[in-house]
Amino acid sequence: MGAVLSLIRESLLSVTMLFLCALLLQWRIPRRRVLAILIATAILFCLVYAACTHSFPHTGQALIKLLSFSLPSLILFLPLSQWRDARFLFVFCFAHSLYGCLHTIAQAADLLFPHSLYAPLLIRILLSAGVLLGAFGFRKPFFELTTHLKNYCFLFALSCIWFCLLLFAAAYYPSPIAARPEYYPLMLGLCFTFLLFYGILLVAIHRIQRNFQDLNHRHSLEQELTLQKVYRRMAYRDVLTGLRNRRAFEERLKEKEKKREPMCYVAADINDLKIINDTGGHLKGDEAIQQNARFLKRYENGAFRAYRVGGDEFALLSETTDMELAANTVSQLMRSAASDIDTAYPSSLAIGYSFLTDYSLDSVHNLLVRGDQNMYEHKRWLKTGRKAPESPPHSSDFPAPHNIETF
């Protein structure tokens, strides 16, 4: 019984090293198969270790464990691992360095219980469980770090090899550490320095990486928001004139209808655009459209918004609920429509308007129909060659549209 407990005690940390490598490596086969292979391998390595210890009792424990665990595990893990570069070397060397630290801590703890058979085993079980649980919790960040720091893993592996050489030299030169118990504080200090160094290094790198990820995520969100604004502008803006388009007009109309807000709708249409296109070409026609759009945009003073709803068709929709202010703006618009539009070809706007103040007696559909009818009435009035009115058309020359309040 004592021999079995001694075997378990001496080989437990070595087996822990194997499972630590299994947790920190990426595998080419399913993890269930890896676990089965590890269990079989751990049993086999323990038997080999027991045989070597029995056959060569005077050989150093470090050499026996090197031949029983380290070299066979290297031969086993390398073909099964997805990593065939410095990341594999770093994980393998890091696991061995951690094993050296745990072994030194366990040996120092054995001095506290020199005559106990179970206390050293319990200490090793606690150390192994703590390391494996910590590795399992830190596994995902560790994968991220080794992926992003792939070019530095070789340097990390060299540092682990250097630490193992220092620990081995301190433990066996000039005589085994068991014969020099006064050196255990130095050994423990060396081990805790290694653990503290790598702990701080990995946590710091992980936090820096998280900060960079947060910055990249924030930058991506800003880019996405910018693209959304661009796409929204492309979806709701007319490319030629810069005015809002028909989709924006219809959505704004629905919003105002849902809120039951009073509205003033102005319909505007460019007269004789086909003549301009036939005479000067479509570029001149585009210039006429742009000039008329700039003219209407001047009336986006808080009372109205201007929209291009068709090829030569425009609309203004009131943004204010003050219908008196809207009526005054319409009056100014009609007075200046005939004289203030500067185009290379003669151009004029036919304008019609309508009001909606009481939803119980009227509707948005009727609002649009009345505005369009008044615009076409104005267009016919202009084609007679008569002078455009300087005020909203409610005089005898331009009859007031039906069901519209005059002012």
C-alpha positions, -999 to 999 in steps of 0.1 A, spaced: 0 0 0 28 23 9 46 17 -24 14 24 -44 8 57 -25 45 66 -31 41 59 -68 10 80 -70 26 108 -51 57 109 -72 39 106 -106 8 128 -99 24 161 -108 39 145 -139 4 133 -150 -9 168 -142 17 182 -166 3 159 -194 -33 170 -188 -21 207 -186 -6 203 -221 -38 187 -233 -59 217 -220 -36 244 -235 -31 228 -269 -53 227 -300 -59 192 -313 -64 176 -347 -87 149 -332 -118 152 -310 -112 160 -274 -129 128 -262 -103 107 -281 -76 130 -267 -89 123 -231 -89 86 -237 -54 87 -251 -42 108 -222 -56 84 -196 -41 54 -213 -8 72 -217 -7 84 -181 -12 48 -169 15 36 -192 39 63 -182 33 56 -145 41 19 -151 72 28 -170 82 52 -142 77 25 -116 97 0 -136 126 25 -141 126 34 -104 127 -3 -94 153 -12 -120 176 18 -116 172 29 -79 204 49 -80 194 70 -110 182 105 -103 145 111 -102 148 140 -127 164 117 -153 138 90 -148 109 114 -151 125 129 -182 127 94 -198 93 83 -185 71 114 -190 87 143 -208 102 127 -239 73 103 -246 48 131 -241 66 152 -266 67 123 -291 29 117 -285 16 153 -285 35 167 -316 17 146 -342 -17 151 -326 -15 188 -321 -28 214 -346 1 236 -336 34 227 -352 52 260 -346 65 280 -316 32 278 -299 35 241 -293 71 246 -280 59 274 -257 30 253 -243 52 223 -238 80 242 -221 55 263 -200 39 231 -187 73 217 -177 82 250 -160 50 249 -141 56 213 -132 90 223 -118 74 250 -96 48 226 -83 73 199 -76 95 223 -57 65 236 -37 54 200 -29 89 190 -18 91 221 5 57 212 19 69 176 26 93 190 52 63 201 72 50 165 74 81 143 75 63 112 89 30 115 72 20 92 44 -12 110 32 -4 147 38 22 149 9 -3 132 -14 -31 155 -4 -9 186 -10 -1 173 -45 -37 166 -52 -46 202 -42 -18 216 -63 -28 196 -93 -65 204 -90 -57 241 -86 -35 242 -117 -60 222 -139 -90 243 -128 -70 275 -135 -59 263 -169 -94 253 -178 -108 287 -168 -79 305 -186 -80 283 -217 -99 305 -241 -80 337 -233 -48 316 -236 -57 305 -271 -64 341 -280 -31 353 -266 -11 325 -283 -28 333 -316 -22 371 -315 14 366 -300 24 338 -323 56 356 -333 67 359 -297 59 324 -285 95 313 -293 109 339 -270 84 328 -243 95 292 -248 132 302 -244 124 319 -212 106 288 -199 136 266 -209 160 291 -191 139 289 -160 139 251 -161 177 250 -163 180 274 -134 156 254 -113 174 221 -122 208 236 -114 195 250 -81 179 216 -72 208 193 -81 240 213 -80 263 207 -62 241 182 -44 204 173 -44 182 198 -27 170 172 -2 205 173 13 203 211 15 169 220 30 182 254 39 181 263 2 143 257 -1 134 293 6 156 303 -24 140 277 -46 105 288 -35 114 324 -42 126 314 -77 94 295 -83 71 323 -71 91 348 -91 84 327 -123 47 323 -115 43 360 -106 62 370 -138 41 349 -161 9 356 -142 14 394 -145 26 391 -181 -3 370 -193 -29 391 -174 -14 424 -187 -13 411 -223 -48 399 -220 -61 432 -207 -42 451 -234 -57 428 -260 -91 434 -245 -86 471 -247 -75 468 -283 -105 447 -290 -128 473 -274 -112 500 -294 -115 480 -326 -151 472 -317 -158 508 -310 -141 518 -343 -162 492 -361 -194 505 -346 -185 541 -355 -178 529 -391 -210 510 -391 -229 541 -379 -212 562 -405 -221 538 -432 -257 537 -419 -259 574 -421 -245 573 -456 -269 546 -466 -298 564 -450 -288 596 -468 -286 577 -501 -320 561 -494 -337 593 -484 -319 619 -505 -322 628 -541 -287 626 -557 -292 653 -583 -307 680 -561 -297 670 -526 -333 674 -515 -352 646 -496 -368 621 -520 -402 606 -523 -396 579 -497 -387 606 -471 -418 625 -481 -441 596 -477 -426 586 -443 -428 621 -430 -464 623 -442 -472 591 -423 -455 605 -391 -475 637 -392 -508 618 -399 -501 595 -370 -496 625 -347 -527 642 -362 -508 673 -368 -522 701 -390 -504 702 -424 -498 725 -454 -489 707 -486 -473 726 -515 -470 708 -549 -446 723 -574 -439 713 -610 -413 727 -635 -430 740 -666 -417 732 -701 -389 709 -689 -392 688 -720 -386 718 -742 -354 726 -722 -342 689 -726 -350 689 -764 -334 723 -769 -303 723 -747 -299 686 -739 -305 667 -706 -275 684 -689 -294 718 -693 -325 700 -680 -306 688 -650 -294 724 -644 -329 737 -645 -340 710 -620 -311 719 -597 -318 757 -599 -355 751 -590 -345 728 -562 -321 755 -548 -350 780 -550 -373 757 -530 -346 749 -505 -345 786 -495 -379 780 -479 -367 753 -456 -367 779 -428 -383 757 -401 -418 761 -416 -413 737 -445 -392 708 -458 -386 705 -496 -387 671 -514 -382 660 -550 -409 635 -555 -405 629 -593 -386 639 -624 -398 676 -625 -421 674 -595 -414 688 -560 -433 690 -528 -431 711 -497 -446 698 -464 -450 720 -434 -430 713 -403 -448 738 -382 -482 734 -367 -487 772 -371 -508 774 -402 -506 812 -403 -468 810 -406 -472 783 -433 -496 805 -452 -473 835 -451 -444 813 -464 -466 801 -492 -474 837 -501 -437 846 -502 -430 815 -523 -456 824 -549 -445 860 -551 -409 851 -559 -414 819 -580 -417 838 -612 -388 862 -608 -361 846 -585 -354 814 -604 -322 819 -624 -318 794 -652 -301 794 -686 -335 787 -702 -368 802 -694 -383 782 -666 -412 786 -642 -428 766 -614 -465 757 -613 -475 758 -576 -505 745 -558 -512 742 -521 -537 728 -496 -543 727 -459 -554 699 -435 -565 711 -401 -594 688 -390 -589 651 -394 -625 644 -385 -636 662 -416 -607 657 -440 -579 632 -448 -543 632 -460 -554 617 -493 -577 646 -500 -549 670 -489 -526 656 -517 -554 655 -543 -563 691 -537 -527 703 -537 -521 685 -570 -553 698 -585 -544 734 -576 -509 729 -590 -523 717 -624 -548 746 -623 -520 770 -618 -500 753 -647 -530 758 -671 -533 794 -658 -496 800 -666 -499 785 -701 -525 811 -711 -496 836 -710 -510 857 -682 -488 871 -655 -482 849 -625 -500 859 -593 -480 876 -566 -501 861 -538 -518 828 -532 -543 823 -560 -576 831 -544 -586 861 -566 -611 861 -594 -582 856 -619 -572 824 -602 -602 809 -584 -596 797 -549 -595 759 -548 -625 742 -534 -626 734 -496 -595 754 -489 -593 782 -463 -584 815 -479 -562 840 -461 
